[in-house]
Amino acid sequence: MNLRVAFIDSGVNMDHPVFKSIKMSGITILDDGSVQQGIFHDNIGHGTGVVYNFIHYFDAVDCFMIKIFDREHEVDEQKIVYALKYILDYYPCQIVNISCGISRCSDIENMRSICNSLYNRGTIIVAAFDNDGSLSYPACFSHVIGVDLSTSCFKKTDLQYVESDLINVRGFGYQQRLPSLRDSYQMQSGSSFISPYVSALIAKCYQKGITDFDSIKNQLKEHAYIKYPAVSYLKNKLDFSIKKAVAFPFNKEMHALFSFSSDLNFEIIDICDYKFSGRVGKKVSDEIKIYHNKKDFIIKNIEDLDWNSFDTFIIGHTSKIELATGKEIKKALIKQCIAHKKNIYFYDMDGIDEGLLEIMNSTISYYSPVIHEGYVRTDQFGKLYEISKPILGFFGTSPKQGKMTTLLLTKNYLQSQGYFVGSLGTEPNSLLLGLDEQYNMGFNSTVQLAGDNAIEYVNGLMHNIELKNPDIILVGSQSQTVCMNSGNLGFYPHTQYEFLLGTQPDAFIININVFDENEYILRTVRFLESACGGTVLCLIVFPVQYDNYQGHLIGKGTIYSQEILKKEVERITKITNKPVFLLNDDTGKKIGELCIQYFGESDGEK
């Protein structure tokens, strides 16, 4: 009995002389999912070359072609799903060869589920990665043999094996002469023509009685001339629950936590500070110029803390306090947490020595925001995920502009309208504030990545959010977006650029200051719109004035007069020709409405 192999492709030219002794049947799947029985002629030559590259190495087989694309060479996600479902329901076979794929998948879990059902039935799926270089579907699913090309494979039979749940096999992707239309041949290249060779090797495994997925992968590994070993990588997760928390000290990085405390999934009991800070005894609402919370807090002396009132201690940035006092405040707090068996959420890990870290590891639970190269996958060969969800980016022209506040107001409004919102923040409190992922690249950054590693890691965070199937993803950046001054490396926003490339927003909100010059605002708008091809939807004027000392915004700040703010809105509207709003309680609604309108009109383009 011959093996049965299904091909999902552009059809096959059965009139070509190379197929005269081959048994083949097939169908065409139309846009609505309906089936044309017995019709599967190839009009572009792609599927013809694919099938030939299979039968050239293994011809004792019954072949079945499911034609899903034609002259335009574009592969539709739903047609791949229809084809896989057809095989699951109507065509029991040993191997499915898919020499096509999609980089953006709107329903990843649906396609994965069907592939898993075929896997559970005992069918081996071999799928080529898209030649655009991205991680494509269904090739990157763990129960699919994902086939990629390698520039270091120089023979058609050269294979490299990768111990990975993403890419499994790499092969010869250079041009080769393959059968095409009528009785002609044409030069074709890419991973599409490697996968049928891999499928043929798997067919030979079946012929030898080797039929289970893991054993077949071992056979491919044995066949490969280069073997890439499995790599391990860390995952940065908050793996303990918080019910009641206290925070220390009260500084800018704590503001959003208290301004939006009513939205948290835990209760904040107290905010504490050092007794010489000048803030003990004051209301939080008096210290935050734009406060969005009906509940208020009194800043307490850390020495008066009731250690029995909470389960988690949030330790913010303490470097400035320690420098001013000459005391190791963070270490003292950690020792207290160990003594009272309290969880710790760290904003940074500065000043924690190996000895103390070892004690923490054996006594308490804690969250560390540190990201280093050990968290980056090294088995993707530069491939990235292309995110299928709309992405709205919140960027700015300086620090201290309320970018996180703007993002949270927008998130709250969209959620109030019934949208499922995914989010990625760059503040150390992002996870506390209910955002899905965190990349702490702001003040006292705990990110120890740069260049490609940074971009790949951020892209992976975006994919994690995408897997939750949100309606939209919000991403918030840090500080400025373009250089204010080229005379010092401190003004070079290279981490922001890496974040921009890793997130690839489709639209932007830009937070700006009253004192920003026209040209600087326009440079920021032009840069963002050109870097990713997205559109700036509006600009948000931060209504607080800080003292500017050598590029650093200092002091508590004061609210500009309404007259000044009105003039600034008019000025910026005129130079940008875009909507401009003040940052206030209505900002989220205004941005949300623009967002719904923009992505509603462009739905289906991404």
Secondary structure, DSSP 4 states (H G I P E B T S, - for coil): --EEEEEEES---TTSGGGTT--EEEEEE-TTS-EEET----SSSHHHHHHHHHHTT--SEEEEEEE---TT-PPPHHHHHHHHHHHHHH---SEEEE---BS--S-HHHHHHHHHHHHHHTPEEEEEPPTTSSB-BTTTSTTSEEEEEETT--STT-EEEE-SSS--EEEE-S-EEEE-STT-EEEE-SGGGTHHHHHHHHHHHHHTT--SHHHHHHHHHHH-SEEEPP---------S--SEEEEE--SGGGHHHHHTGGGSSSEEEEEEE-TTSS-TT-BHHHH-SS---S---BEEEGGG--TTS-SEEEE---HHHHHHH---HHHHHHHHHHHHT-EEEES--TT--HHHHHHHHHH--EE---B-GGGS-SSSTT--BPP-S-EEEEEESSSSS-HHHHHHHHHHHHHHTT--EEEEE-STTTTTTT-SEE---STT--B---THHHHHHHHHHHHHHHTT--SEEEEE--S-SS-S-TTSGGG--HHHHHHHHHH--SEEEEEEETT--HHHHHHHHHHHHHHHS-EEEEEEEE-EEEEEETTEEEEEEEEPPHHHHHHHHHHHHHHH-S-EEESSTTHHHHHHHHHHHHHHHTTTT-
